[in-house]
Amino acid sequence: MSRRGLLLFAAMCVIWGIPYLLIRVAVRELSPAFLVFSRTGLAALLLLPLAAGRGELRVLLKRWRPVVLFSVVEMAIPWLLLSRAEQHLPSSLTGLMIAAVPLVGAVVTVLIGSAHRLEHRSWLGLLVGLIGVSALVGLDFGQVGLIPLLELCVVVIGYTLGPLVLARLSDLPSLGVVAGSLTVTAVAYAPVAAFQSPSHVSATAILSIVGLAVVCTALAFVLFFELIAEVGPVRATVVTYVNPAVAAVLGVTALGERFTVGMAVGFALVLCGSVLATAPSRRSVEPTVVTKGVPA
């Protein structure tokens, strides 16, 4: 990997580990719906001119249905439920739970018939990953309520299905699809956000919104596309294995959250299971399916 590739990789590992911290801070004052609207609206304002300047928006009109579907399963629903869950859960634990996305992705690709049958190594990875998720939840059950846990499960499913929908849009410009999806999500949440607009917002919450929109969304997408161009799509998605660890470190150091035995054991098992379950088959040369398309 080139020096530029390493710098882009390191930047994405950090940038997509930050959202959990910022969401946790913001939902102390803002409703989840207002936060999603603010994040997507500001990010769309930044990316739309760039996408329009490249002529990447008009081509979306003929494929608006899958663009809207991608917006729903990858942004609108997951980002709302993730924000709701973080009203009750530590950001570090939330980030580690999202690490289960590759495991679910491996199962989904088999169920829909888009991959060869899993090898014994992959089944072992799924088993190890499942034990890891159980450790994350079970060893720290006092921190995990049932409703937030179910919300995170929906988030994981959404992050798994999103790239499968995105694959149907592979012939369209990536930046245009993202800018369009952010716009669709912002417009959808605008009526709700109008009724949930806070009378007063602290500087900390404002900075969290700006960080989520500018750094973790708009800038992140631009850098991620550059990373894909530099190292390829398969190697670029390795950042999704590092992001949860960054989220855990930030939650513990910046917010004083406890790093428990369950989190340590669970994340290690989930990480090992994900690597085993998503490793390329020895009998196939098909490219690895992208298991996470956008940041938290």
C-alpha positions as CSV (number, residue, x, y, z in Angstrom):
1,M,0.0,0.0,0.0
2,S,1.3,3.4,-0.9
3,R,2.0,6.2,1.6
4,R,-1.1,8.0,0.3
5,G,-3.2,4.9,0.7
6,L,-1.9,4.4,4.3
7,L,-2.8,8.0,5.2
8,L,-6.3,7.6,3.7
9,F,-6.8,4.3,5.5
10,A,-5.7,5.7,8.8
11,A,-8.0,8.7,8.3
12,M,-11.0,6.5,7.6
13,C,-10.3,4.3,10.6
14,V,-10.5,7.3,12.8
15,I,-13.3,9.3,11.1
16,W,-15.8,6.4,11.0
17,G,-15.0,5.6,14.6
18,I,-16.0,9.1,15.8
19,P,-19.8,9.2,15.0
20,Y,-20.7,7.0,18.0
21,L,-19.1,9.5,20.4
22,L,-20.7,12.5,18.7
23,I,-24.2,10.9,18.5
24,R,-24.0,10.1,22.2
25,V,-23.2,13.7,23.0
26,A,-25.8,15.2,20.7
27,V,-28.8,13.1,21.8
28,R,-28.4,14.4,25.3
29,E,-30.0,17.6,24.0
30,L,-31.5,16.8,20.6
31,S,-34.2,14.3,19.5
32,P,-32.9,11.5,17.2
33,A,-35.1,12.7,14.3
34,F,-33.8,16.3,14.6
35,L,-30.2,15.0,14.8
36,V,-30.6,12.8,11.6
37,F,-32.2,15.8,9.8
38,S,-29.4,18.1,10.8
39,R,-26.6,15.7,9.9
40,T,-28.0,14.7,6.5
41,G,-29.2,18.2,5.6
42,L,-25.8,19.9,6.3
43,A,-23.9,17.0,4.6
44,A,-26.2,17.2,1.6
45,L,-25.6,21.0,1.3
46,L,-21.9,20.3,1.1
47,L,-22.0,17.3,-1.3
48,L,-24.7,18.4,-3.7
49,P,-22.7,21.2,-5.4
50,L,-19.8,18.9,-5.8
51,A,-21.9,16.1,-7.3
52,A,-23.8,18.6,-9.5
53,G,-20.5,20.1,-10.7
54,R,-19.4,16.6,-11.8
55,G,-22.8,16.0,-13.6
56,E,-23.6,13.1,-11.2
57,L,-27.2,14.0,-10.2
58,R,-29.3,14.0,-13.4
59,V,-28.5,10.4,-14.0
60,L,-30.1,9.4,-10.7
61,L,-33.6,10.4,-11.9
62,K,-34.1,7.3,-14.0
63,R,-33.1,5.1,-11.0
64,W,-34.8,7.0,-8.3
65,R,-36.5,4.0,-6.7
66,P,-33.4,2.0,-5.7
67,V,-31.8,5.4,-4.6
68,V,-34.7,5.9,-2.3
69,L,-34.5,2.3,-1.1
70,F,-30.8,2.8,-0.3
71,S,-31.6,6.0,1.6
72,V,-34.2,4.2,3.7
73,V,-32.2,1.0,4.6
74,E,-28.8,2.6,5.0
75,M,-29.4,6.1,6.4
76,A,-33.0,7.0,7.3
77,I,-33.9,4.0,9.5
78,P,-30.4,3.0,10.9
79,W,-29.3,6.5,11.8
80,L,-32.6,7.2,13.6
81,L,-32.5,3.9,15.6
82,L,-28.8,4.3,16.3
83,S,-29.4,7.7,17.8
84,R,-32.4,6.3,19.8
85,A,-30.2,3.5,21.1
86,E,-27.5,5.8,22.2
87,Q,-29.9,7.7,24.4
88,H,-29.6,4.7,26.7
89,L,-26.4,2.9,25.7
90,P,-22.7,3.9,26.0
91,S,-21.2,4.9,22.7
92,S,-18.3,2.4,23.2
93,L,-20.7,-0.5,23.6
94,T,-22.8,0.6,20.6
95,G,-19.8,0.8,18.4
96,L,-18.7,-2.6,19.3
97,M,-22.2,-4.1,18.6
98,I,-22.1,-2.6,15.1
99,A,-19.0,-4.8,14.5
100,A,-21.4,-7.7,13.9
101,V,-22.4,-6.3,10.5
102,P,-19.9,-8.5,8.6
103,L,-21.3,-11.6,10.3
104,V,-24.8,-10.8,9.3
105,G,-23.6,-9.9,5.8
106,A,-22.0,-13.3,5.4
107,V,-25.3,-15.0,6.3
108,V,-27.4,-12.8,4.0
109,T,-25.2,-13.3,1.0
110,V,-25.7,-17.1,1.4
111,L,-29.4,-16.8,2.0
112,I,-30.0,-14.8,-1.2
113,G,-27.7,-17.0,-3.2
114,S,-25.2,-14.4,-4.1
115,A,-22.2,-16.4,-2.8
116,H,-21.0,-20.0,-2.8
117,R,-21.8,-22.2,0.1
118,L,-19.8,-21.3,3.2
119,E,-16.7,-23.3,4.0
120,H,-16.1,-24.9,7.4
121,R,-13.9,-21.9,8.2
122,S,-16.7,-19.5,7.5
123,W,-19.2,-21.4,9.7
124,L,-16.6,-21.5,12.5
125,G,-16.3,-17.7,12.1
126,L,-20.1,-17.2,12.3
127,L,-20.1,-19.4,15.5
128,V,-17.2,-17.4,17.1
129,G,-18.9,-14.2,16.1
130,L,-22.2,-15.2,17.6
131,I,-20.5,-16.1,20.8
132,G,-18.8,-12.7,20.7
133,V,-22.1,-10.9,20.3
134,S,-23.5,-12.9,23.2
135,A,-20.6,-11.9,25.3
136,L,-21.1,-8.2,24.5
137,V,-24.7,-8.4,25.5
138,G,-24.7,-11.1,28.2
139,L,-21.6,-10.2,30.2
140,D,-22.8,-6.6,30.5
141,F,-26.6,-7.2,30.5
142,G,-27.1,-4.4,33.1
143,Q,-26.1,-1.9,30.4
144,V,-28.2,-3.2,27.6
145,G,-32.0,-2.7,27.7
146,L,-34.2,-4.8,25.4
147,I,-35.5,-2.0,23.3
148,P,-32.1,-0.4,22.5
149,L,-30.7,-3.9,21.7
150,L,-33.5,-4.5,19.2
151,E,-32.9,-1.1,17.7
152,L,-29.3,-2.0,17.2
153,C,-30.3,-5.3,15.6
154,V,-32.3,-3.3,13.0
155,V,-29.3,-1.0,12.5
156,V,-27.1,-4.0,11.8
157,I,-29.6,-5.4,9.3
158,G,-29.9,-2.1,7.6
159,Y,-26.1,-1.7,7.3
160,T,-26.1,-5.2,5.8
161,L,-28.8,-4.7,3.3
162,G,-27.6,-1.2,2.2
163,P,-24.6,-2.3,0.2
164,L,-26.6,-5.0,-1.5
165,V,-29.0,-2.3,-2.7
166,L,-26.0,-0.1,-3.6
167,A,-24.6,-2.9,-5.7
168,R,-27.6,-2.5,-8.0
169,L,-26.5,1.1,-8.5
170,S,-22.9,0.3,-9.3
171,D,-23.2,1.8,-12.7
172,L,-24.1,5.2,-11.2
173,P,-21.5,7.7,-9.8
174,S,-21.0,7.0,-6.1
175,L,-20.8,10.6,-5.0
176,G,-24.1,11.4,-6.8
177,V,-25.8,8.4,-5.2
178,V,-24.7,9.5,-1.7
179,A,-25.6,13.1,-2.2
180,G,-29.0,12.2,-3.5
181,S,-29.6,9.7,-0.6
182,L,-28.6,12.3,2.0
183,T,-31.0,14.8,0.4
184,V,-33.9,12.3,0.3
185,T,-33.3,11.5,4.0
186,A,-33.1,15.2,5.0
187,V,-36.3,16.0,3.2
188,A,-38.1,13.1,4.7
189,Y,-37.1,14.1,8.3
190,A,-37.7,17.9,7.7
191,P,-41.4,17.9,8.8
192,V,-40.6,15.9,12.0
193,A,-37.6,18.0,12.8
194,A,-39.6,21.2,12.4
195,F,-41.8,20.1,15.4
196,Q,-38.9,18.8,17.4
197,S,-36.6,21.8,17.0
198,P,-35.0,22.6,20.4
199,S,-35.4,26.1,21.9
200,H,-31.8,26.1,23.0
201,V,-28.8,24.1,21.8
202,S,-25.4,24.2,23.6
203,A,-22.1,24.8,21.7
204,T,-21.2,21.2,22.4
205,A,-24.3,19.8,20.7
206,I,-23.7,22.2,17.7
207,L,-20.1,21.1,17.4
208,S,-21.3,17.4,17.5
209,I,-23.8,18.1,14.6
210,V,-21.1,19.9,12.6
211,G,-18.6,17.1,13.2
212,L,-21.1,14.4,12.2
213,A,-22.2,16.2,9.0
214,V,-18.9,17.8,7.8
215,V,-16.2,15.3,9.0
216,C,-18.0,12.0,9.5
217,T,-20.3,12.2,6.5
218,A,-19.3,14.7,3.8
219,L,-15.5,14.5,4.2
220,A,-15.7,10.8,5.0
221,F,-17.4,9.9,1.7
222,V,-14.9,12.0,-0.4
223,L,-12.0,10.4,1.4
224,F,-13.5,6.9,1.2
225,F,-13.9,7.1,-2.5
226,E,-10.3,8.3,-2.8
227,L,-9.3,5.3,-0.7
228,I,-11.2,2.9,-2.9
229,A,-9.5,4.4,-6.0
230,E,-6.1,4.0,-4.3
231,V,-6.3,0.5,-2.8
232,G,-9.4,-1.1,-4.3
233,P,-12.9,-1.8,-2.8
234,V,-12.0,-4.9,-0.9
235,R,-9.0,-3.6,1.0
236,A,-10.8,-0.3,1.6
237,T,-13.6,-2.0,3.6
238,V,-11.1,-3.3,6.1
239,V,-11.6,0.0,7.9
240,T,-14.9,-1.3,9.2
241,Y,-13.0,-3.8,11.4
242,V,-11.1,-0.9,13.1
243,N,-13.9,1.6,13.5
244,P,-15.5,-0.2,16.5
245,A,-12.2,-0.2,18.4
246,V,-11.8,3.5,17.8
247,A,-15.4,4.1,19.0
248,A,-14.6,2.1,22.2
249,V,-11.4,4.0,22.9
250,L,-13.1,7.4,22.4
251,G,-16.1,6.5,24.6
252,V,-13.8,5.4,27.4
253,T,-11.3,8.3,27.2
254,A,-13.6,11.2,26.2
255,L,-16.8,10.3,28.0
256,G,-15.5,8.3,30.9
257,E,-17.4,5.1,29.9
258,R,-16.4,1.8,31.4
259,F,-14.6,-0.7,29.3
260,T,-15.8,-4.0,30.7
261,V,-14.7,-7.6,30.4
262,G,-17.7,-8.3,28.2
263,M,-16.7,-5.6,25.8
264,A,-13.1,-6.8,25.6
265,V,-14.0,-10.5,25.2
266,G,-17.0,-9.8,22.9
267,F,-15.2,-7.5,20.5
268,A,-12.2,-9.8,20.2
269,L,-14.5,-12.7,19.3
270,V,-16.6,-10.7,16.9
271,L,-13.5,-9.4,15.1
272,C,-12.1,-12.9,14.8
273,G,-15.4,-14.3,13.7
274,S,-15.9,-11.6,11.1
275,V,-12.5,-12.2,9.6
276,L,-13.1,-15.9,9.3
277,A,-16.6,-15.6,8.0
278,T,-15.9,-13.0,5.3
279,A,-12.5,-14.4,4.1
280,P,-12.5,-15.1,0.4
281,S,-13.4,-18.7,-0.5
282,R,-10.5,-20.9,-1.6
283,R,-12.8,-22.3,-4.3
284,S,-13.9,-18.9,-5.6
285,V,-12.3,-15.9,-7.0
286,E,-15.4,-13.7,-6.6
287,P,-14.8,-10.4,-4.9
288,T,-15.6,-10.0,-1.3
289,V,-19.1,-8.4,-0.8
290,V,-18.9,-4.9,0.8
291,T,-20.5,-5.3,4.2
292,K,-20.8,-1.7,5.2
293,G,-21.4,1.2,2.8
294,V,-21.7,4.3,5.0
295,P,-20.6,5.4,8.4
296,A,-22.6,5.2,11.5
